[in-house]
Amino acid sequence: MRQPLLAISAALILTCIGLPVRATSVYDYKPKEYVIVDGGLAPNKRLSIAANGYGSFHVYLMAEPAHKPVAALASIDNDAILDTGASAYHAVWSPDSRHVAVHFRSDRHVLTMLLYEIRGGRPHLTDTPSLFGAATKLPDSSDDFDVRSDVTYLTWLSPTTFALKEQRTLEIKAPGLPERLGPYGKPDDDTAGGGGNNEPARRFIKFSAEATGQAVPGRGYRILDIKPGAFE
């Protein structure tokens, strides 16, 4: 089961950080049209994740097979998305259908992952701390760097444990950043180049981390272990 999910995740990563960048996915929804997203049907076949953009875009938890909306997923709306086509959203359900991760582009070079717990028949957004902060103790934003790409994706290992991967490309704005990333960082030779019009060369560094996490009912999740990830 994990191999197809990993393949899909890899495709999503290439979409976000590869060149050229895929065009924005747009879909004109009809009233009461709820389109199931990629991977949206839960293993228990009683729930699904579907998109509706008629008037205002939202992604919904649906009751199946009646295909009726239960509630909109928090933090996925017009202000947080790039695409409106349902095929641009990828849901990864836990084997017991009690949690679902939703991957979507919030910017052209940002693949966001949000994790929801299905509790009391409704979706609850869980706390999702970044691996960047956990690994480096650095804030997500700083005058020392600009984030040029940010990709996070999740695959389930069991009903409660999952593998989490996060990759970023940072433009270095202050000396010392590579040392602060340690083994989690690697200079990005492909993107470093001389500036035009006598501008100084721009320097970039990649961040990559992998972790194993555990979903904690009613409390989000906790990181069990973390290590430097592969630099793809």
TAMORA-V866334 format. One record per pair of residues at least 12 apart in sequence whose C-alpha atoms are under 10 Angstrom apart, sorted by the first residue. I is the first residue (numbers start at 1). GAP is how many residues later the second one is. Records with the same first field share a line. If there is no record, write none. Layout:
BEGIN
I = GAP  GAP
END
This chain:
BEGIN
1 = 94  154  155  156
2 = 153  154  155
3 = 152
5 = 34  85  86  87  149  150  151
6 = 147  148  149  150
8 = 30  31  82
9 = 81  83  94  143  144  145  146  156
10 = 143  222
12 = 76  77  78  91  92  93  99  139  140  141
13 = 96  97  98  137  138  139  140  154  219
14 = 95  137  218
15 = 90  93  94  95  96
16 = 88  89  91  92  93  94  95  133  134  135
17 = 91  92  93  94  131  132  133  134  150  151  152
18 = 91
21 = 87  88
22 = 86
23 = 59  60  85
24 = 58  59  60  61  64  81  83  84
25 = 57  58  59  60  61  62  63  64
26 = 27  56  57  58  59  60  61  62
27 = 25  26  27  56  57  58  59  60
28 = 24  25  26  27  56  57
29 = 22  23  24  25  26  28  55  56
30 = 22  23  24  25
31 = 21  22  23  24
32 = 20  21  22  36  37
33 = 17  18  19  20  21  34
34 = 15  16  17  18  19  20  24  25  26  28  33  34  35  52
35 = 13  14  15  16  17  18  24  25  32  50  51  52
36 = 12  13  14  15  16  23  24  25  26  31  50  51  53  54  55
37 = 12  13  14  22  23  48  49  50  51  52  53  54  65
38 = 12  48  49  50  51  52  53  54  64  65
39 = 48  50  51  52  53  54  63
40 = 21  22  46  47  49  50  51  52  53  60  61  62
41 = 21  23  50  51  52  56
42 = 20  22  49  50  51  52  53  54  55  56  57  58
43 = 50  51  52  53  54  55
44 = 20  49  51  52  53  54
45 = 18  19  20  52
46 = 16  17  18  19  20  21  51
47 = 14  15  16  17  18  19  20  21  22  23  50  51  71  74
48 = 12  13  14  15  16  17  19  20  21  22  43  45  49  52
49 = 12  13  14  15  18  20  23  24  37  40  41  42  43  44  51  53
50 = 12  17  18  19  22  23  36  37  39  41
51 = 18  21  22  25  33  34  35  36  38
52 = 17  20  32  33  34
53 = 24  25  31  32  33
56 = 21  22
57 = 15  19  20  21  22  23  24  26  27  28
58 = 13  14  15  16  17  18  19  20  23  26
59 = 12  13  14  15  16  17  18  25  27  30  43
60 = 12  13  14  16  63
61 = 12  39  57  60  61  62
62 = 60
63 = 58
70 = 51  52  53
71 = 50  51  52  53
72 = 50  51
73 = 29  41  42  43  49  50  51  52
74 = 40  42  49  50  51  52
75 = 39  50
76 = 26  28  30  38
77 = 29
78 = 28
79 = 27
80 = 24  25  26  27  32
81 = 23  24  25  26  27  31
82 = 22  23  24  25  26  28
83 = 21  22  23  24  25
84 = 20  21
86 = 18
87 = 17
88 = 15  16  17
89 = 13  14  15  16
90 = 12  13  14  23
91 = 12  13  22  23  24  63
92 = 23  61  62  63  64
93 = 22  23  62  63  66
94 = 23  61  62  63  64  65  66  67  68  121
95 = 61  62  63  64  65
96 = 62  63  64
97 = 20  21  62
98 = 18  19  20  21  23  25  61  62  117  119
99 = 16  17  18  19  20  24  25  26  27  57  60  61  116  118
100 = 14  15  16  17  18  23  25  54  56
101 = 12  13  14  15  16  24  25  52  53  54  55
102 = 12  13  14  51  52
103 = 12  48  49  50  51
104 = 47  48  49
105 = 45  46
106 = 44
107 = 42  43
108 = 40  41  42
109 = 38  39  40  41  42  59  60
110 = 37  38  39  40  41  42  57  58
111 = 38  39  40  41  42  55  56
112 = 38  39  40  41  54
113 = 15  38  39  40  41  51  53
114 = 12  13  14  38  39  40
115 = 12  13  39  100  105  106
116 = 12  99  104
117 = 98  99  100  101  102  103
118 = 99  100
119 = 98  99
124 = 94  96
125 = 95
126 = 89  90  91  92  93  94  95
127 = 92  93  94  95
128 = 92  93  94
129 = 91  92  93  94
130 = 22  34  35  36  79
131 = 21  33  34  35  36  76  77  78  79  80  92  95  96
132 = 18  34  35  36  49  52  75  76  77
134 = 75  89  92
135 = 46  47  48  49  72  73  74  75  76  91  92  93
136 = 44  45  46  47  48  49  71
137 = 43  44
138 = 39  42  43
142 = 31  32
143 = 29  30  31
144 = 26  27  28  29  30  31  32  33
145 = 24  25  26  27  28  29  30  32  58  59  60
146 = 23  24  25  26  27  58
147 = 21  22  23  24  25  57  58  59
148 = 20  21  22  23  56  57  58
149 = 18  19  20  21  22  57
150 = 16  17  18  19  20  56  57
151 = 14  15  16  17  18  57
152 = 12  13  14  15  16  56  57  58
153 = 12  13  14  57
154 = 12  56  57  58  59
155 = 57
156 = 56  57  58
157 = 55  56  57
158 = 56
159 = 55  56
160 = 53  54  55  56  57  61
161 = 51  52  53  54  55  60  61  62  63
162 = 49  50  51  52  53  59  61  62
163 = 47  48  49  50  51  60  62  63
164 = 45  46  47  48  49  59  62
165 = 43  44  45  46  47  61  62  63  64  65
166 = 41  42  43  44  45  62  63  64
167 = 17  18  39  40  41  42  43  62  63  64  65
168 = 17  37  38  39  40  41  63
169 = 16  17  18  19  22  35  36  37  38  39
170 = 15  17  18  33  34  35  36  37
171 = 17  20  21  31  32  33  34  35
172 = 15  30  31  32  33
173 = 29  30  31
174 = 29
177 = 28
178 = 26  27  28  29
181 = 24  25  26  27  47
182 = 25  46
183 = 24  25  26  44  45  46
184 = 21  22  23  24  25  26  43  44  45  46  47
185 = 20  21  22  23  24  43  44  46
186 = 18  19  20  21  22  45
187 = 16  17  18  19  20
188 = 15  16  17  18  19  43
189 = 14  15  16  17
190 = 14  15
191 = 12  13  14
192 = 12  13
206 = 25  26
207 = 21  22  23  24
208 = 19  20  21  22  23  24
209 = 17  18  19  20  21  22
210 = 15  16  17  18  19  20
211 = 12  13  14  15  16  17  18
212 = 12  13  14  15
213 = 12  13
END
